[in-house]
Amino acid sequence: MEWYKKKSAAIAKVGLDYQKILELQPEPPPRWVIAAGSRVGLMWGDFVDDFRRAPYPKEWDQKGCAAACGTLQEVTWDEVRARYFDSLDGASEPFKANNAKPALKTCLDYSVKYQYFDEYSRACEVWLSDKYKSEYHVIDELKGAPNRIGRGLDDKMPPVLVGGTLSLATSASKTEPEADKDE
C-alpha cells in the first residue's frame, strides 16, 4: 500500500509538470507536446503493469486444494491465484482507464493535429492497441520511419515489387549495360 501511494502521487506530480509544456508561448513545440503525453501515459501504463505483477506466495503454485480443503467447498490454488489477479486487475483498472488511456489518446490526437509522427507517437499507438484491441489498432502500412514531420510527396516510399523488394526503376535503368537493353 505504501508503494502504491508513493508511486501514484509521484506520477501525478510529474504529470502536472509535463502539462506545463502545453502552456509554452507562442505555440508549444509539437515534438515535446507529443513526447510529454507519451511519457505521462506510459508512466501510468507502467504503474498498472507493476501493480499487476505484484508477487504472491509460492505455495499458490502447488497442485491440490487451498486452506479450505476438507470443508464443503474445496478451493484450488488455481482459483486462489485467479481471484488474486482479478482483485489486482480491479484495483488497477481505474489507473489504466482514467489516467493511462486518456494521456496516450491525447498524445495520438496531438500527433494527428500537428501531423508529427515519431517514436513517442508510435509508443502511444502500440500501447493503446495492446491494451484496447477493439478500439485501437496499430497502423502498419508502407511508410517512412516514424521520426519526421509529414511533408507530403517527399514522404512516399518507392513502389514495392511482388517479392517485397523496393522498385528502384530509375537507378536500375541507369546501371544496365547497353548490350542487355538490345536483347
Number of C-alpha atoms within 10 A of each C-alpha: 6 6 9 12 9 10 15 15 12 11 16 15 11 13 20 11 12 18 14 12 19 16 11 11 8 6 9 13 13 19 19 14 23 29 21 23 30 26 21 24 28 21 21 25 24 14 20 22 14 13 16 19 11 10 8 11 7 7 9 16 12 11 10 12 17 17 10 11 12 10 8 7 9 14 16 18 18 16 14 15 15 12 12 15 16 13 13 16 16 12 14 18 15 12 16 20 15 11 20 27 21 15 25 29 19 18 27 24 15 19 24 14 10 16 13 19 21 16 15 25 26 19 20 28 20 17 21 24 16 14 14 13 11 9 9 15 14 15 10 6 6 11 10 11 10 14 14 14 15 15 10 7 7 7 13 11 12 13 13 12 10 8 6 8 10 12 14 12 10 8 9 9 11 9 8 10 9 10 7 7 8 6 5
